[in-house]
């Protein structure tokens, strides 16, 4: 387990690099929502005086909802089944991915980026695709009990996938694959059966990445500060990262996706210099 190295001074008002990344906290939600809206033209529902965010892909089959709820998942990515639920050739199963409040936005974006830039019909997830758990094994995560479990080297993260079942991710603030009390839970995620394998793989690759994430040290909950390592962020770290990311992803927008009309209030404002 790594130790806390104290606040990291930085020209960006205290921005530090936090590792392991799964304990970095939620981050800026726009890291997920801005590319979907600006680069891929998902339509936003306007909800005045509400913290709820609702984005819908133009085919109306897929939606992203961010709804702050202390008793439930905060993020939901949902795809509706076509026709009778995928029982006929060419039709798709429905699926859902849910993430807790402290899931790093970069981890959620691994799924939304893959969804937005990849064709994910039934042909995109054949049954012979490699098991995403192999991503964790190659990163040094250990099997725990039966082969359906993987545990991070520090013992704080457990990923479970019973055969043909849902995916469950649990990140805790103590060593060991099982938390001893609900207050130890940092964040959790649930992916239903039929969630496309490329999306699960993208999330697990991000989860196992050794790369730290930029965060303001003061935003870290007290319970996590002794579990993470903070290092100074390079000068200018993250200053334009969001909009550079939007522009980069826009270059990968599928050409078959038409741009929807802009709402009356126009696109999201960019950072002003």
C-alpha positions, 0 to 999 in steps of 0.5 A: 500500500502506498503512503500519503506524500502530502499536498503537491504544490502546483501552478494550477492551484494545488493540482496533484497527480493521484495514484492509484487512479481508482482512489482519485475521486470522481473528478469533473463530470464534463470529462464524460458529458462534454465529448458526448454532447460536443463531439458526438452530438448526443442530445441534452435534455434541459432540466432547469434547477436540477442537478440531473444530466440526461444525454441521448444518442440520436437513435434514441436507443442509448442514453447517459444519465447522471443523477446525484443520489446518495443511496444509489448509483450516480451514473447510468449508461443504458442501451435499449433492446431492439424489437424483441430483445435480440432474439432474432438475427441482427437485433440487439440485447439491452444492457446497462452500466452503472457507476457510483459517485466516486468512480473516476470520470476517466474510468466512465469515459473509457466506456463512453468513448468506446461506445461513441467511436466504435460500431457495437452491433451484435457482430462487434461482440462475438462470443470468442472475444477474449475475457476482459478479466485477462486484462487484469491478470496481465496487469498483475491482479490476482485470482481470488477464490474461483476464477471469476474474481480478480483482486488488485495488488493492494487488495482494495478492488475486487472485480467479479463476473460469474459465467454469463452473469453481471459484472460487479466492481467494488472499491473499498478503503481497506485491504482484502476483497470483502469490506467489513462494513458499508462505510468502507465502500469507496465506489462500486459499479454494475454492468448487466449481462449483454453489456458489450465486451469492448466496453467492459474491457475498456473500463477494466483497462482503465481501472488497471492502468498505472497512470495517475489522475490529476486532482485537487488534493483538497477534493479527496475525502479524508478516508482516502488521503492515507491510501494514495500517493500524491506527486506534483503535477507538471506546470499547466497540467489539465489547463486545456485538457478537456477541450483538447479531448473534445477536439481529438474525439470529434476527429473520430466521430462516425461519418454516418452520424448527422449533426443535430440542430443546436438547442436555442442556447447553443453549445456548451461554452468553452474555457475562456483565456 
